């Protein structure tokens, strides 16, 4: 446990940020998983689920949860899978 007053306060701030970031990451994972499952199954709503996943990824990048390049990579992989499913 920290003895320094500013570090005790900083720990509280870090914990709050950790919980917020965890919620955003969880949302991205859930939406991505749903989109990937729909793409694999060839579902009709795969495009809508992919759009929702990309929106969640963009939000996470805006909030600083993911680096913008990591977000772009995730979106690129989702779109590659979606377009590959359409072509194949």
PyMOL commands that set and color helices and strands:
alter all, ss='L'
color gray80, all
select helices_A, chain A and resi 5-41+46-62+68-87
alter helices_A, ss='H'
color red, helices_A
deselect
rebuild
show_as cartoon
